[in-house]
Amino acid sequence: MGVILAKMTSRDFVDTDVLIQTSHRRTLQDIVDKDGYAALRKIEEEVLLGIVVHNHVIATGGSAIYSDAAMAYLKSGGLVIFLDVDMLMLQSRVADFGKRGLAKPADQSFAELFQERVPLYRKYADISIECAGLTQEAVCMKIMEETGS
């Protein structure tokens, strides 16, 4: 979705998961498996604090919201948009939950992770977009309408 929005708004696109993997030459799952989920969260914070945020569409990892500093930095350069998707829809999209490289404790279920993160996403969001039943292009159009892009 981020790539589509970047094209539609003539902005650069950054995917922080890709930045983490290329800078560390490891998958997210490998980092979690060998160094722990807290290490991945710290790396994500460092990556976020080191990128240019102005005039960019940035796809963050889901755990970006655990860092007050990173979220403040993102908000300083633009708008934080929460793509609001219900748990069942999100779970169907994350079929490889156990191998996805999620920055979470090993014993935390998908439902527990969802319930923990959603309030944080809402806390930091400048704009929330209800995505149920919408195509990626329609979500991007809603974002553009909400932001005046």
C-alpha positions in Angstrom: 0.0 0.0 0.0 2.8 2.4 0.8 4.3 2.1 -2.7 0.9 2.8 -4.2 0.4 5.9 -2.0 4.0 7.1 -2.7 3.3 6.9 -6.5 -0.1 8.6 -6.2 1.4 11.5 -4.2 4.8 11.8 -5.9 6.7 11.0 -2.7 9.6 8.8 -1.9 8.8 5.5 -0.2 10.7 3.9 2.7 10.0 0.5 4.2 11.7 0.2 7.5 11.6 -3.6 7.6 13.6 -3.6 4.4 16.0 -1.1 5.8 16.5 -3.2 8.9 17.1 -6.4 6.9 19.5 -4.8 4.4 21.5 -2.9 7.0 21.8 -6.0 9.3 22.0 -8.5 6.4 19.5 -10.7 8.4 15.8 -11.4 8.3 13.6 -9.9 11.0 12.9 -13.5 12.2 16.6 -14.2 12.5 17.0 -11.1 14.7 14.1 -12.2 16.9 15.3 -15.8 17.1 18.9 -15.0 17.9 18.8 -11.7 19.7 15.2 -11.5 21.0 12.2 -9.3 20.2 13.5 -6.4 22.4 16.6 -6.2 20.2 14.4 -5.9 17.1 12.4 -3.1 18.7 15.6 -1.3 19.5 16.9 -1.7 16.0 13.6 -0.5 14.6 13.8 2.6 16.8 17.4 3.4 15.7 16.4 3.0 12.0 13.4 5.2 12.4 15.4 7.9 14.1 17.9 7.8 11.3 15.7 8.3 8.3 14.4 11.4 6.5 10.7 11.7 7.2 9.7 14.9 5.5 7.9 14.3 2.1 8.1 10.5 2.4 5.6 7.7 2.7 7.1 5.5 5.4 5.9 1.9 6.1 7.0 1.2 9.6 7.1 -2.2 11.3 4.2 -2.8 13.6 6.3 -2.4 16.7 7.4 1.2 15.9 4.6 2.3 18.2 6.6 1.0 21.2 9.1 3.8 20.8 7.9 7.2 22.0 11.0 8.8 20.5 10.5 7.2 17.1 6.8 8.2 17.0 7.6 11.8 18.1 10.2 11.9 15.3 7.7 10.6 12.7 5.1 13.1 13.8 7.6 15.9 13.6 8.0 15.4 9.9 4.5 14.5 8.8 1.3 12.7 9.6 1.0 9.3 11.3 -1.7 7.3 9.6 -3.3 4.2 11.2 -4.7 1.8 8.8 -7.5 0.3 10.9 -8.2 -3.3 10.0 -10.1 -5.7 12.2 -8.2 -8.6 13.8 -9.7 -11.4 11.6 -8.8 -9.6 8.4 -5.3 -8.8 9.7 -4.8 -12.4 10.8 -5.8 -13.7 7.4 -3.1 -11.4 5.9 -0.4 -12.6 8.3 -0.6 -16.2 7.5 3.1 -16.8 8.5 2.6 -15.4 12.0 5.3 -17.7 13.6 7.9 -16.8 10.9 7.0 -13.2 10.2 9.7 -11.6 12.3 7.3 -9.9 14.7 8.8 -8.1 17.6 6.8 -9.9 20.3 7.4 -12.4 23.1 7.3 -16.0 21.8 4.3 -16.9 23.9 2.2 -13.9 22.9 -0.8 -14.9 20.7 -1.9 -12.9 17.7 -5.0 -11.7 19.5 -2.9 -10.6 22.5 -0.5 -8.7 20.2 -3.4 -7.1 18.4 -5.1 -6.0 21.6 -1.8 -4.6 23.0 -1.0 -2.6 19.8 -4.3 -1.1 18.7 -4.6 1.4 21.5 -1.0 2.5 20.8 -1.7 2.9 17.1 -4.8 5.0 18.0 -2.8 7.0 20.5 -0.2 8.1 17.9 -2.4 8.4 14.8 -3.1 11.8 13.4 -5.5 10.1 11.1 -7.2 6.7 11.2 -8.5 5.1 8.0 -11.1 2.4 8.2 -10.0 -0.1 5.6 -12.7 -2.8 5.8 -13.9 -3.7 2.3 -11.6 -1.3 0.5 -9.0 -2.0 -2.2 -5.5 -0.7 -1.7 -6.2 2.1 -4.2 -9.4 3.1 -2.4 -7.5 3.2 0.9 -4.9 5.5 -0.7 -7.6 7.7 -2.1 -9.1 8.0 1.4 -5.7 8.9 2.8 -5.3 11.6 0.1 -8.7 13.0 0.9 -8.0 13.1 4.6 -4.5 14.7 4.2 -5.3 17.0 1.3 -2.6 15.4 -0.8 
